[in-house]
């Protein structure tokens, strides 16, 4: 009987064994990331040179200069001389440079280190908040697993800024799950730091008539607008509006030179069919993704499932998505995994694992279309279908 007992328990691991394996994974992944990526980057911190330059603009009070791309590039090169060949056309709201003022007070190398440490700490806090929905699992285990989530690794290696809208989504979920829709809307307004990531949110709250959430978004957005007018002035706001209109007319202005890390539907299919057909297909698919998400919000009573669907739709609908933007899926992955285990849909765990990994595989494409797009759509479809079935069972 002893052999059969061993066979029956060989795939069961104690909490200590799981914790040890996760710690080893975190150490190995991050040693490899530092050794292979961070230490070999032409510019330390990758894109952080842009945000470091933002901080300098905030210190100087030159808020409108970020939209004069030639002048901004000159400032960037003066601060980080080795960045001459790297041009970044900023399109952020005028007040965003204020977020990076503390880092601009440090030498560039120290600022990069400070950003990596502080943004990692912020990410851990957000995952800890999101993990409150999964009470059966160890919070420490979930946090350790989140530290090797491939899009988060990419986000940190590239020194990017999608951590800010992640605050809005996780904070909004926290408020909604506690019956505070007005507060949720106020926190959701932080997504405006990257406005293109708020398209799905706007569609869903309007379609579901979530008036208190909408009111909160209005209050939060109004406060941001007032601060922007007071601190940055009307000149910066006018420059931001002109820049936004320019980019809407020609989105290719802000697309990366290397399209292998692009995961936006419209950008991916445009090389195949041209601009106008790509726009039509993008609008049609976006409408379907929005409809699936609205269905989840209307049929499901679980805010974890609603926000997971919203985060998937956010990346499917946004016209500008890079690998690091998929850090938004960290809480969604946690919430969907919990729901899948509770509803005997274990195959979705494999789908989530595959999705998180192929974000880092540039050649995981069919033509110019990344496999992440159909897989995200399939996950959204399964979540929507599951919420409808759950509602029917309740009846």
C-alpha positions as CSV (number, residue, x, y, z in Angstrom):
1,X,0.0,0.0,0.0
2,X,2.9,2.4,0.6
3,X,3.7,2.8,-3.1
4,X,0.1,3.7,-3.9
5,X,0.2,6.3,-1.1
6,X,3.3,7.8,-2.6
7,X,1.7,7.9,-6.1
8,X,-1.4,9.5,-4.7
9,X,0.5,12.3,-2.9
10,X,3.5,12.9,-5.2
11,X,1.8,16.1,-6.7
12,X,0.8,17.5,-3.3
13,X,3.2,20.1,-1.9
14,X,3.3,21.5,1.5
15,X,3.1,25.3,2.0
16,X,6.8,25.4,2.9
17,X,7.7,23.6,-0.4
18,X,5.5,26.0,-2.4
19,X,7.1,29.0,-0.7
20,X,10.6,27.7,-1.3
21,X,9.9,27.0,-5.0
22,X,8.4,30.5,-5.4
23,X,11.3,32.2,-3.7
24,X,13.8,30.3,-5.9
25,X,11.8,31.3,-9.0
26,X,11.8,35.0,-7.9
27,X,15.6,35.0,-7.2
28,X,16.4,33.2,-10.5
29,X,14.1,35.3,-12.7
30,X,15.3,38.6,-11.2
31,X,19.0,37.7,-11.2
32,X,18.6,36.8,-14.9
33,X,16.7,40.0,-15.6
34,X,19.4,42.1,-13.9
35,X,22.3,40.2,-15.6
36,X,20.8,39.8,-19.0
37,X,18.6,42.9,-19.5
38,X,19.2,45.7,-17.0
39,X,23.0,45.4,-17.1
40,X,23.1,45.3,-20.9
41,X,20.7,48.0,-21.7
42,X,22.2,50.9,-23.8
43,X,20.4,53.3,-21.4
44,X,20.1,52.2,-17.8
45,X,16.4,51.8,-16.9
46,X,15.2,51.7,-20.5
47,X,12.4,54.2,-21.1
48,X,12.8,55.7,-17.6
49,X,15.0,58.4,-19.2
50,X,11.8,59.9,-20.5
51,X,10.1,60.0,-17.1
52,X,13.3,61.3,-15.5
53,X,13.2,64.2,-18.1
54,X,9.5,64.6,-17.1
55,X,10.6,65.1,-13.5
56,X,13.1,67.8,-14.6
57,X,10.3,69.6,-16.4
58,X,8.2,69.5,-13.3
59,X,11.1,71.0,-11.3
60,X,11.5,73.8,-13.8
61,X,7.8,74.4,-14.1
62,X,8.0,74.0,-17.9
63,X,4.9,71.9,-18.3
64,X,4.2,72.7,-22.0
65,X,7.7,71.8,-23.1
66,X,6.8,68.1,-23.1
67,X,4.7,68.6,-26.2
68,X,7.5,70.4,-28.1
69,X,9.1,67.1,-29.0
70,X,12.3,68.5,-30.4
71,X,12.9,70.6,-27.4
72,X,11.9,67.7,-25.1
73,X,14.5,65.5,-26.8
74,X,17.1,68.1,-26.4
75,X,16.4,68.2,-22.6
76,X,16.5,64.4,-22.5
77,X,19.9,64.3,-24.1
78,X,21.2,67.0,-21.8
79,X,20.2,64.9,-18.8
80,X,21.1,61.5,-20.3
81,X,23.8,62.1,-22.9
82,X,23.9,58.5,-24.2
83,X,20.2,58.8,-25.2
84,X,20.8,60.8,-28.3
85,X,19.5,58.1,-30.7
86,X,16.3,57.6,-28.6
87,X,13.4,59.8,-29.5
88,X,10.1,59.6,-27.5
89,X,7.1,61.8,-28.3
90,X,5.3,62.4,-25.0
91,X,1.5,62.5,-25.1
92,X,0.7,62.3,-21.4
93,X,-1.6,64.8,-19.6
94,X,0.3,68.0,-18.5
95,X,0.5,67.2,-14.8
96,X,2.1,63.7,-15.1
97,X,5.7,65.1,-14.8
98,X,4.8,66.0,-11.2
99,X,4.8,62.3,-10.4
100,X,8.5,62.1,-11.2
101,X,9.8,65.3,-9.6
102,X,11.2,63.3,-6.6
103,X,13.3,61.1,-8.9
104,X,14.6,64.1,-10.9
105,X,16.2,65.4,-7.7
106,X,18.6,62.4,-7.8
107,X,21.4,61.5,-10.2
108,X,20.1,59.4,-13.1
109,X,21.5,56.1,-12.0
110,X,20.2,56.6,-8.4
111,X,16.8,57.7,-9.8
112,X,16.5,54.5,-11.9
113,X,17.2,52.4,-8.8
114,X,14.8,54.4,-6.7
115,X,12.1,54.0,-9.3
116,X,12.6,50.2,-9.6
117,X,12.4,49.8,-5.8
118,X,9.4,52.2,-5.2
119,X,7.4,50.9,-8.2
120,X,8.0,47.3,-7.1
121,X,6.9,48.1,-3.6
122,X,3.8,49.8,-5.0
123,X,3.1,46.7,-7.2
124,X,3.4,44.4,-4.2
125,X,0.9,46.5,-2.3
126,X,-1.6,46.4,-5.2
127,X,-1.3,42.6,-5.5
128,X,-1.7,42.3,-1.7
129,X,-4.9,44.3,-2.0
130,X,-6.2,42.3,-5.0
131,X,-5.3,39.0,-3.3
132,X,-7.9,39.7,-0.5
133,X,-10.4,38.2,-2.9
134,X,-8.6,34.8,-2.7
135,X,-8.8,34.1,1.0
136,X,-8.1,30.3,0.6
137,X,-4.6,31.0,-0.8
138,X,-1.6,32.3,1.1
139,X,-1.2,36.0,0.4
140,X,2.6,35.6,0.5
141,X,2.5,32.9,-2.2
142,X,0.4,35.1,-4.4
143,X,2.7,38.0,-4.0
144,X,5.8,35.9,-4.8
145,X,4.1,34.5,-7.9
146,X,3.2,38.0,-9.0
147,X,6.8,39.0,-8.9
148,X,7.6,36.6,-11.7
149,X,4.6,37.6,-13.8
150,X,6.2,38.1,-17.2
151,X,4.6,41.5,-18.1
152,X,5.6,42.9,-14.7
153,X,9.2,41.8,-15.4
154,X,9.0,43.6,-18.7
155,X,7.5,46.6,-17.1
156,X,10.3,47.0,-14.7
157,X,13.1,46.1,-17.2
158,X,11.8,48.9,-19.5
159,X,11.3,51.4,-16.7
160,X,7.7,52.0,-17.7
161,X,4.7,53.7,-16.1
162,X,1.6,51.5,-16.4
163,X,1.8,51.0,-12.7
164,X,-0.1,54.3,-12.3
165,X,-3.4,53.2,-14.0
166,X,-3.0,49.9,-12.2
167,X,-3.6,51.8,-9.0
168,X,-6.9,53.1,-10.5
169,X,-8.2,49.6,-11.5
170,X,-7.2,47.8,-8.3
171,X,-8.4,50.7,-6.1
172,X,-11.6,50.9,-8.0
173,X,-12.2,47.2,-7.5
174,X,-11.5,47.5,-3.8
175,X,-14.0,50.3,-3.4
176,X,-16.7,48.6,-5.5
177,X,-16.3,45.3,-3.6
178,X,-17.1,47.3,-0.4
179,X,-20.1,49.0,-1.8
180,X,-18.5,52.4,-2.4
181,X,-19.2,53.2,-6.1
182,X,-18.6,57.0,-5.7
183,X,-15.1,56.3,-4.2
184,X,-14.5,53.7,-6.9
185,X,-15.1,56.3,-9.6
186,X,-12.8,58.8,-7.9
187,X,-10.0,56.2,-7.9
188,X,-10.8,55.0,-11.4
189,X,-10.1,58.6,-12.6
190,X,-6.4,57.8,-12.0
191,X,-6.5,55.7,-15.2
192,X,-6.6,59.1,-17.0
193,X,-2.8,59.2,-16.5
194,X,-2.8,56.9,-19.6
195,X,-6.2,58.0,-21.2
196,X,-6.2,55.3,-23.9
197,X,-6.4,52.6,-21.2
198,X,-9.7,54.1,-20.0
199,X,-11.7,53.6,-23.2
200,X,-13.2,50.2,-22.1
201,X,-14.0,51.6,-18.6
202,X,-15.9,54.6,-20.1
203,X,-17.9,52.3,-22.4
204,X,-18.8,49.9,-19.6
205,X,-19.8,52.3,-16.9
206,X,-22.0,54.3,-19.3
207,X,-23.6,51.1,-20.8
208,X,-24.4,49.7,-17.4
209,X,-25.6,53.1,-16.1
210,X,-23.3,53.0,-13.2
211,X,-24.2,56.6,-12.3
212,X,-22.4,56.8,-9.0
213,X,-19.2,55.5,-10.5
214,X,-19.6,58.0,-13.3
215,X,-20.1,60.8,-10.8
216,X,-16.9,59.7,-9.0
217,X,-15.0,59.7,-12.2
218,X,-16.3,63.2,-12.9
219,X,-15.2,64.4,-9.5
220,X,-11.8,62.8,-9.8
221,X,-11.3,64.1,-13.3
222,X,-12.6,67.5,-12.4
223,X,-10.1,67.7,-9.5
224,X,-7.3,66.7,-11.9
225,X,-8.4,69.3,-14.4
226,X,-8.4,72.0,-11.7
227,X,-5.0,71.0,-10.4
228,X,-3.7,71.0,-14.0
229,X,-5.1,74.5,-14.7
230,X,-3.7,75.8,-11.5
231,X,-0.3,74.3,-11.6
232,X,0.4,73.9,-15.3
233,X,-1.6,76.8,-16.8
234,X,-3.8,77.1,-19.9
235,X,-0.8,77.1,-22.2
236,X,0.1,73.5,-21.3
237,X,-3.5,72.4,-21.5
238,X,-3.8,73.9,-25.0
239,X,-0.5,72.2,-26.1
240,X,-1.8,68.9,-24.7
241,X,-5.1,69.2,-26.7
242,X,-3.2,70.0,-29.9
243,X,-0.9,67.0,-29.4
244,X,-3.8,64.7,-28.7
245,X,-5.6,65.8,-31.8
246,X,-2.4,65.3,-33.8
247,X,-1.9,61.8,-32.5
248,X,-5.5,60.8,-33.1
249,X,-5.2,61.8,-36.7
250,X,-1.9,59.9,-37.1
251,X,-1.5,57.2,-34.4
252,X,1.7,56.0,-36.1
253,X,3.5,59.0,-34.6
254,X,3.7,57.3,-31.2
255,X,4.0,53.7,-32.3
256,X,7.3,52.0,-31.5
257,X,10.0,51.5,-34.1
258,X,10.0,47.8,-33.2
259,X,6.5,46.4,-33.8
260,X,7.3,43.0,-32.3
261,X,6.2,44.1,-28.9
262,X,3.0,45.7,-30.0
263,X,-0.2,44.0,-28.8
264,X,-2.8,46.5,-30.0
265,X,-5.4,45.0,-32.4
266,X,-5.6,48.0,-34.7
267,X,-1.8,48.5,-35.0
268,X,-1.3,44.8,-35.6
269,X,-3.7,44.4,-38.5
270,X,-3.0,47.7,-40.2
271,X,0.1,46.3,-42.1
272,X,-2.1,43.5,-43.4
273,X,-5.2,45.4,-44.6
274,X,-4.5,49.1,-44.6
275,X,-5.6,51.9,-42.3
276,X,-9.4,52.2,-43.0
277,X,-10.2,48.4,-43.0
278,X,-8.0,48.1,-39.9
279,X,-10.1,50.8,-38.2
280,X,-13.3,49.1,-39.1
281,X,-12.2,45.7,-37.9
282,X,-10.8,47.3,-34.6
283,X,-14.2,49.0,-34.0
284,X,-16.1,45.8,-34.7
285,X,-13.9,43.7,-32.4
286,X,-13.9,46.4,-29.7
287,X,-17.7,46.5,-29.8
288,X,-17.8,42.8,-29.3
289,X,-15.3,42.9,-26.4
290,X,-17.3,45.7,-24.8
291,X,-20.5,43.8,-25.2
292,X,-19.0,40.7,-23.5
293,X,-17.7,42.8,-20.7
294,X,-21.0,44.6,-20.2
295,X,-22.6,41.2,-20.0
296,X,-20.4,40.2,-17.2
297,X,-21.1,43.4,-15.3
298,X,-24.9,42.9,-15.8
299,X,-25.0,39.2,-15.0
300,X,-22.3,38.6,-12.4
301,X,-22.4,39.7,-8.8
302,X,-18.7,39.2,-8.3
303,X,-16.7,42.4,-8.7
304,X,-13.5,40.3,-9.1
305,X,-15.0,38.8,-12.3
306,X,-16.3,42.2,-13.5
307,X,-12.9,43.9,-13.1
308,X,-11.0,40.9,-14.6
309,X,-13.3,41.2,-17.7
310,X,-12.8,44.9,-17.8
311,X,-9.0,44.6,-17.7
312,X,-9.0,42.1,-20.6
313,X,-11.3,44.4,-22.6
314,X,-9.0,47.3,-21.8
315,X,-6.1,45.7,-23.6
316,X,-8.3,44.5,-26.5
317,X,-9.9,47.9,-27.1
318,X,-6.9,50.2,-26.5
319,X,-5.4,51.4,-29.7
320,X,-1.9,51.5,-28.1
321,X,-0.7,48.4,-26.2
322,X,2.8,47.3,-25.5
323,X,4.1,44.3,-23.6
324,X,4.6,46.2,-20.4
325,X,0.9,47.4,-20.4
326,X,-0.1,43.8,-19.8
327,X,1.0,44.4,-16.1
328,X,-2.7,45.4,-15.8
329,X,-3.5,41.7,-16.1
330,X,-1.7,40.8,-12.9
331,X,-4.8,41.2,-10.7
332,X,-7.0,39.9,-13.5
333,X,-4.9,36.7,-13.7
334,X,-5.3,36.2,-10.0
335,X,-9.0,36.8,-10.0
336,X,-9.7,34.6,-13.0
337,X,-7.5,31.8,-11.6
338,X,-9.5,31.9,-8.4
339,X,-12.8,31.8,-10.3
340,X,-11.6,29.0,-12.5
341,X,-10.6,26.8,-9.6
342,X,-13.9,27.5,-7.8
343,X,-15.9,26.6,-10.9
344,X,-14.0,23.5,-12.1
345,X,-12.5,25.3,-15.1
346,X,-8.9,24.3,-14.5
347,X,-8.0,24.5,-18.2
348,X,-8.2,28.3,-17.9
349,X,-5.1,28.1,-15.6
350,X,-3.1,26.8,-18.5
351,X,-4.6,29.5,-20.8
352,X,-3.6,32.2,-18.3
353,X,-0.1,30.8,-18.0
354,X,0.4,30.6,-21.7
355,X,-0.9,34.2,-22.2
356,X,1.4,35.6,-19.6
357,X,4.4,33.9,-21.2
358,X,3.7,34.7,-24.8
359,X,3.6,38.4,-24.1
360,X,7.4,38.1,-23.9
361,X,7.8,36.1,-27.1
362,X,8.0,38.4,-30.1
363,X,7.6,35.7,-32.7
364,X,4.3,34.4,-31.2
365,X,2.3,35.9,-34.0
366,X,0.2,35.0,-37.0
367,X,1.6,37.4,-39.6
368,X,1.7,40.7,-37.7
369,X,-1.1,39.8,-35.2
370,X,0.2,38.6,-31.8
371,X,-1.4,35.4,-30.4
372,X,-2.1,37.3,-27.2
373,X,-5.1,39.0,-28.8
374,X,-7.1,35.9,-29.7
375,X,-6.2,34.3,-26.3
376,X,-7.3,37.4,-24.4
377,X,-10.5,37.4,-26.4
378,X,-11.1,33.7,-25.7
379,X,-10.6,34.3,-21.9
380,X,-13.0,37.2,-22.0
381,X,-15.5,35.0,-23.9
382,X,-15.2,32.2,-21.2
383,X,-15.6,34.6,-18.4
384,X,-18.7,36.1,-20.0
385,X,-20.2,32.7,-20.7
386,X,-19.5,31.6,-17.2
387,X,-21.1,34.6,-15.7
388,X,-24.3,34.0,-17.7
389,X,-24.4,30.3,-16.7
390,X,-23.9,31.2,-13.1
391,X,-26.9,33.6,-13.3
392,X,-29.1,30.9,-14.9
393,X,-28.1,28.4,-12.1
394,X,-29.1,30.9,-9.5
395,X,-32.5,31.3,-11.0
